[in-house]
Amino acid sequence: MAVRAVDDGTRPGSSSDAPMMDLTSSSDAASSSISGFLSSRSFIMSFLLSPCIEAFRYTLQPIAPFTWFGLGISTLDVLATLRLCLLLRQIREQLYLKHVLTKGVDAVEAKSFVKSLTTTLTVVYGGEAVVSPLLGLPPSFMTSGVGPGLYAVFQALIDALPVHLVPDITAELEVPLSIFDGFSRAYLLCDLIPPAITTHTSPVISESPWTLLVSSLEFAYNQSAVYQVTANAGFFFTNTFSLLAPTPLAFTTPPELQSYGWTSADLWCAPVITGLFALLTHAQPFWADAHGLIVTLLGGATSAKGVEALDQETARAVCALLLSGLFFGRTVKNFGLWKPFDNVHTRLEKPKAKTQ
């Protein structure tokens, strides 16, 4: 008796086999698309972050002739010190010229290197001098004279320059320097401030995210660092006592306390970037939990161990790119290099002749 084979959809070419092949191919295509997207994103991130990481590695290496005397001063230390001392000299020259043109030379004081150096050290160590005692930490300028000595040498060299050799604050100079400012500020907010809090002997301080953010507004502290700069408090004190003005010291309201002073990028970028670095590196338990919560809310998958933290070099590079972009945009805006499209069209429009 002949037995008739039953088509159960398992034979090649059967009607039920086609949909299975379509689903498999669709799944493979989707997986390939996702993999391609992730690969391209990883390539772009690597392309942007790798140069930043290598730049930090190179500029943070101690250099000669300082290494001959056992001093760990790096290229970034030297460049940041030169940048600050030159900037303060430029501001002093601008304020002097403005005062002479408007009010004459009657109340102008004779130039003093001691006043210039005091101003520089106030900008650098002003915040640290206030916050360090509150945290029970000795200020770095009390434990080592290398940092103050470095600033004193550079300030003396800058002050010795004739006026005609001091460059004006122009867009051509400030636009490229804004990129460097982003890198130097990232070093401050990522390398100097967090360790001072997270390695504190008191758990109340070391595990407090509020202490970390408030400290980023005020100072940078690291016992092993020779290059110390402040985030905001130094310039706050300098402006309060008019240390950069050519006239005698006078108590005045600093820009940070004036109307809309809180919108200054230098004021709010410090806690934002320090918080972002802590979030990416899980510097404190709070930031690790917050990172996991954010990933969950965004629909991401988390493992049993939680979200993996970024290494400090990568997180610092991310912060440096964000700060460089922020400072670059601010400089472009302040010098009027960027015009809204509407204003451009309005400016190019010719006025129409009046008709009766």
C-alpha positions as CSV (number, residue, x, y, z in Angstrom):
1,M,0.0,0.0,0.0
2,A,1.4,3.3,-1.0
3,V,2.1,5.7,1.8
4,R,1.5,9.4,1.0
5,A,3.9,11.8,2.5
6,V,2.4,14.6,4.6
7,D,3.8,18.1,4.0
8,D,4.4,19.3,7.6
9,G,6.4,22.3,6.6
10,T,9.8,20.7,7.4
11,R,10.9,20.0,3.8
12,P,12.9,22.6,1.9
13,G,10.7,24.6,-0.3
14,S,7.6,24.0,1.7
15,S,5.1,26.9,2.2
16,S,5.8,27.3,5.9
17,D,9.5,27.5,5.3
18,A,9.4,30.9,3.5
19,P,8.2,32.9,6.5
20,M,10.8,31.4,8.7
21,M,13.6,32.4,6.3
22,D,12.1,36.0,6.2
23,L,12.1,36.3,9.9
24,T,15.6,35.0,10.3
25,S,16.9,37.3,7.6
26,S,15.1,40.3,9.2
27,S,16.6,39.5,12.6
28,D,20.1,39.2,11.1
29,A,19.6,42.5,9.3
30,A,18.5,44.2,12.4
31,S,21.4,42.8,14.4
32,S,23.8,43.9,11.7
33,S,22.3,47.4,11.7
34,I,22.6,47.7,15.5
35,S,26.2,46.3,15.4
36,G,27.1,48.7,12.7
37,F,25.6,51.6,14.6
38,L,27.4,50.7,17.8
39,S,30.6,50.2,15.9
40,S,30.4,53.6,14.1
41,R,29.5,55.3,17.4
42,S,32.5,53.6,19.1
43,F,34.7,54.7,16.2
44,I,33.5,58.3,16.5
45,M,34.0,58.4,20.2
46,S,37.4,56.9,19.9
47,F,38.3,59.4,17.2
48,L,37.3,62.3,19.4
49,L,38.6,61.1,22.8
50,S,41.9,59.4,21.8
51,P,43.7,62.7,20.9
52,C,42.4,64.2,24.2
53,I,43.7,61.3,26.2
54,E,47.1,61.4,24.6
55,A,47.3,65.1,24.9
56,F,46.8,64.9,28.7
57,R,49.3,62.0,29.0
58,Y,51.9,64.1,27.2
59,T,51.3,67.4,28.9
60,L,51.1,66.0,32.4
61,Q,54.6,64.4,32.2
62,P,57.2,66.3,34.3
63,I,59.7,68.2,32.1
64,A,63.2,69.5,32.3
65,P,64.8,71.6,33.7
66,F,62.4,71.2,36.6
67,T,63.1,67.4,36.8
68,W,66.7,68.1,37.4
69,F,65.8,69.5,40.8
70,G,63.3,66.8,41.6
71,L,60.2,69.0,40.8
72,G,57.2,67.4,39.2
73,I,56.2,70.4,37.1
74,S,54.6,69.4,33.8
75,T,54.0,71.1,30.4
76,L,50.4,71.8,31.4
77,D,51.6,73.5,34.6
78,V,53.9,75.8,32.7
79,L,51.4,76.7,30.0
80,A,48.5,77.3,32.5
81,T,50.7,79.5,34.7
82,L,51.9,81.5,31.6
83,R,48.3,81.8,30.4
84,L,47.0,83.1,33.8
85,C,49.9,85.6,34.4
86,L,49.6,87.0,30.9
87,L,45.8,87.3,31.1
88,L,46.0,89.2,34.3
89,R,48.6,91.6,32.8
90,Q,46.3,92.1,29.8
91,I,43.3,92.9,32.0
92,R,45.4,95.4,34.1
93,E,46.6,97.2,30.9
94,Q,43.0,97.4,29.6
95,L,41.7,98.8,32.9
96,Y,44.6,101.3,33.1
97,L,43.9,102.6,29.6
98,K,40.2,102.8,30.2
99,H,40.7,104.7,33.4
100,V,43.2,107.2,31.9
101,L,41.0,107.9,29.0
102,T,37.9,108.6,31.1
103,K,39.3,110.0,34.4
104,G,42.9,110.9,33.8
105,V,45.9,109.9,35.8
106,D,45.2,111.7,39.1
107,A,44.1,108.6,41.1
108,V,46.4,106.1,39.4
109,E,48.9,104.3,41.6
110,A,52.5,103.5,40.6
111,K,52.8,100.0,39.2
112,S,53.9,97.5,41.9
113,F,55.2,94.0,41.4
114,V,54.1,93.1,44.9
115,K,50.5,94.1,44.1
116,S,50.6,92.1,40.8
117,L,51.9,89.0,42.6
118,T,49.4,89.4,45.4
119,T,46.6,89.5,42.8
120,T,47.9,86.4,41.0
121,L,48.2,84.4,44.3
122,T,44.8,85.5,45.3
123,V,43.3,84.3,42.1
124,V,45.2,81.0,42.4
125,Y,44.9,80.2,46.1
126,G,42.0,82.4,47.3
127,G,39.4,79.7,47.3
128,E,41.7,77.1,48.7
129,A,42.6,79.4,51.6
130,V,38.9,79.6,52.6
131,V,37.7,76.0,52.0
132,S,40.7,74.0,53.2
133,P,40.3,74.9,56.9
134,L,36.6,74.0,56.7
135,L,37.6,70.5,55.4
136,G,40.5,70.1,57.9
137,L,43.1,70.2,55.1
138,P,46.4,72.2,55.1
139,P,46.5,74.7,52.2
140,S,49.0,73.6,49.5
141,F,50.8,76.9,49.6
142,M,51.6,76.2,53.3
143,T,53.1,72.8,52.6
144,S,55.1,73.6,49.5
145,G,56.6,76.7,48.0
146,V,57.0,75.3,44.5
147,G,53.6,76.5,43.3
148,P,53.9,80.1,44.6
149,G,57.5,80.3,43.4
150,L,56.5,79.2,39.9
151,Y,53.8,81.9,39.7
152,A,56.2,84.5,41.1
153,V,58.8,83.8,38.4
154,F,56.3,83.9,35.6
155,Q,54.6,87.0,37.0
156,A,58.0,88.8,37.2
157,L,58.8,87.9,33.6
158,I,55.4,89.0,32.3
159,D,55.5,92.3,34.3
160,A,59.0,93.0,32.8
161,L,57.6,93.0,29.3
162,P,57.2,96.5,27.7
163,V,53.6,97.5,27.1
164,H,53.9,97.3,23.3
165,L,54.9,93.6,23.6
166,V,51.8,92.7,25.7
167,P,49.2,91.4,23.2
168,D,45.7,92.8,23.2
169,I,42.8,90.6,24.1
170,T,41.6,89.9,20.6
171,A,39.5,87.2,18.9
172,E,42.5,85.9,17.0
173,L,44.2,85.2,20.3
174,E,41.3,84.1,22.5
175,V,39.6,81.7,20.2
176,P,42.4,79.1,20.1
177,L,43.2,79.8,23.7
178,S,39.6,78.9,24.7
179,I,40.3,75.3,23.6
180,F,43.3,75.2,25.9
181,D,41.3,76.8,28.7
182,G,38.8,73.9,28.4
183,F,41.7,71.4,28.9
184,S,43.2,73.2,31.8
185,R,39.9,73.6,33.5
186,A,39.1,69.9,33.0
187,Y,42.4,69.0,34.7
188,L,41.4,71.2,37.6
189,L,37.8,69.9,37.9
190,C,38.6,66.2,37.3
191,D,42.1,65.6,38.7
192,L,42.6,68.1,41.5
193,I,39.2,68.6,43.2
194,P,37.6,65.1,43.4
195,P,40.6,63.3,45.1
196,A,40.6,66.0,47.8
197,I,37.1,65.0,48.8
198,T,36.9,61.3,48.0
199,T,40.1,60.5,49.9
200,H,39.2,62.5,53.0
201,T,39.5,60.6,56.2
202,S,36.0,61.5,57.3
203,P,33.3,59.4,55.6
204,V,30.8,62.2,56.1
205,I,32.9,64.3,53.7
206,S,34.3,61.6,51.4
207,E,30.9,60.2,50.5
208,S,29.0,63.5,50.3
209,P,28.1,64.6,46.8
210,W,27.1,68.1,48.1
211,T,30.6,68.6,49.5
212,L,32.1,67.6,46.2
213,L,30.0,70.1,44.2
214,V,30.4,73.0,46.7
215,S,34.2,72.4,46.7
216,S,34.4,72.6,42.9
217,L,33.0,76.2,43.2
218,E,35.7,77.3,45.5
219,F,39.1,75.6,45.2
220,A,41.4,73.0,43.9
221,Y,43.5,71.0,46.3
222,N,46.0,68.2,45.9
223,Q,48.9,67.6,48.2
224,S,51.0,66.1,45.4
225,A,50.3,68.8,42.8
226,V,52.5,71.9,42.3
227,Y,50.0,73.6,40.0
228,Q,47.0,74.8,41.9
229,V,44.2,77.0,40.5
230,T,40.8,78.0,41.8
231,A,37.5,77.5,40.1
232,N,35.8,80.7,41.1
233,A,36.6,82.1,44.5
234,G,40.0,83.6,43.5
235,F,38.5,85.9,40.9
236,F,35.6,86.6,43.3
237,F,38.0,88.0,45.9
238,T,40.0,89.8,43.2
239,N,37.0,91.6,41.8
240,T,35.6,92.3,45.3
241,F,38.7,94.3,46.3
242,S,39.5,95.7,42.8
243,L,42.9,94.2,42.8
244,L,43.3,94.6,39.0
245,A,42.3,98.2,38.9
246,P,45.1,100.9,38.6
247,T,43.6,102.8,41.5
248,P,43.8,102.1,45.3
249,L,42.0,99.1,46.7
250,A,38.2,99.6,46.8
251,F,35.4,97.4,48.0
252,T,32.9,96.7,45.2
253,T,30.2,94.2,44.2
254,P,31.8,91.5,42.0
255,P,30.1,90.5,38.7
256,E,29.0,87.2,40.2
257,L,26.7,89.0,42.6
258,Q,25.3,91.4,40.2
259,S,22.2,91.0,38.1
260,Y,22.4,87.7,36.0
261,G,25.8,87.1,37.4
262,W,24.8,83.5,38.1
263,T,24.6,82.9,34.3
264,S,28.4,83.2,34.0
265,A,29.7,80.0,32.4
266,D,32.7,80.0,34.8
267,L,30.4,79.9,37.7
268,W,28.1,77.0,36.9
269,C,30.4,74.9,34.7
270,A,32.5,73.9,37.8
271,P,29.9,71.9,39.7
272,V,28.3,70.6,36.4
273,I,31.6,69.2,35.1
274,T,32.8,67.9,38.4
275,G,29.4,66.2,38.9
276,L,29.6,64.7,35.4
277,F,33.1,63.3,36.0
278,A,31.9,61.8,39.3
279,L,28.9,60.4,37.6
280,L,30.9,58.7,34.8
281,T,33.7,57.4,37.2
282,H,31.4,56.5,40.2
283,A,33.6,58.7,42.4
284,Q,31.1,58.3,45.3
285,P,28.3,55.7,46.0
286,F,25.7,58.4,45.2
287,W,27.0,58.9,41.7
288,A,27.1,55.1,41.0
289,D,23.5,54.8,42.0
290,A,22.5,57.9,40.0
291,H,24.3,56.5,36.9
292,G,22.4,53.3,37.1
293,L,19.1,55.1,37.6
294,I,19.7,57.3,34.6
295,V,20.5,54.4,32.4
296,T,17.4,52.6,33.6
297,L,15.1,55.6,32.9
298,L,16.6,55.9,29.4
299,G,15.7,52.3,28.7
300,G,19.2,50.9,28.9
301,A,20.1,47.4,30.2
302,T,22.0,47.0,33.4
303,S,23.8,44.0,34.7
304,A,23.6,42.5,38.2
305,K,26.7,44.4,39.1
306,G,25.2,47.7,37.9
307,V,26.4,50.1,35.2
308,E,30.1,50.0,34.5
309,A,32.1,53.1,35.3
310,L,34.4,54.8,32.8
311,D,38.1,55.0,33.4
312,Q,39.3,58.4,34.6
313,E,41.2,59.2,31.5
314,T,38.2,58.7,29.2
315,A,35.9,60.6,31.6
316,R,38.4,63.5,31.8
317,A,38.6,63.6,28.0
318,V,34.8,63.9,27.7
319,C,34.8,66.8,30.2
320,A,37.6,68.5,28.4
321,L,35.7,68.3,25.1
322,L,32.6,69.7,26.7
323,L,34.5,72.6,28.4
324,S,36.4,73.4,25.2
325,G,33.2,73.6,23.2
326,L,31.6,75.8,25.9
327,F,34.5,78.2,26.1
328,F,34.9,78.3,22.4
329,G,31.2,79.2,21.9
330,R,31.4,81.8,24.6
331,T,34.5,83.5,23.0
332,V,32.9,83.5,19.6
333,K,29.8,85.1,21.0
334,N,31.6,87.7,23.1
335,F,33.7,88.9,20.2
336,G,30.7,89.0,17.9
337,L,32.0,86.4,15.5
338,W,28.6,84.6,15.3
339,K,25.6,86.3,14.0
340,P,22.1,84.7,14.0
341,F,20.8,83.9,10.6
342,D,17.8,86.2,11.0
343,N,20.1,89.2,11.8
344,V,22.2,88.4,8.7
345,H,19.2,88.4,6.4
346,T,17.9,91.6,8.0
347,R,21.2,93.2,7.6
348,L,21.5,92.2,3.9
349,E,18.0,93.4,3.2
350,K,17.9,96.8,1.4
351,P,15.4,99.3,2.7
352,K,12.5,99.7,0.4
353,A,11.8,103.1,-1.1
354,K,8.7,104.8,0.2
355,T,5.9,105.1,-2.3
356,Q,2.9,107.4,-2.1
